[in-house]
Amino acid sequence: RASTEKRLANESFVSRAPAEVVEGARRQLEETVTRLAKLRATVEALGR
């Protein structure tokens, strides 16, 4: 997650990389954030 966030925060990467690569990185980050939220909810539910 951190490496994808760093790439997307890098203006040089975003401006120079092909649009499909940037979109793929954004999609990957979104999927990772969603998965992480689901896992955290599961861990919290199991802890109760």
Secondary structure in CASP SS format (residue, H / E / C, confidence):
PFRMAT SS
TARGET T0000
AUTHOR 0000-0000-0000
METHOD secondary structure of the structure
MODEL  1
R C 1.00
A H 1.00
S H 1.00
T H 1.00
E H 1.00
K H 1.00
R H 1.00
L H 1.00
A H 1.00
N C 1.00
E H 1.00
S H 1.00
F H 1.00
V H 1.00
S H 1.00
R H 1.00
A C 1.00
P C 1.00
A H 1.00
E H 1.00
V H 1.00
V H 1.00
E H 1.00
G H 1.00
A H 1.00
R H 1.00
R H 1.00
Q H 1.00
L H 1.00
E H 1.00
E H 1.00
T H 1.00
V H 1.00
T H 1.00
R H 1.00
L H 1.00
A H 1.00
K H 1.00
L H 1.00
R H 1.00
A H 1.00
T H 1.00
V H 1.00
E H 1.00
A H 1.00
L H 1.00
G H 1.00
R C 1.00
END
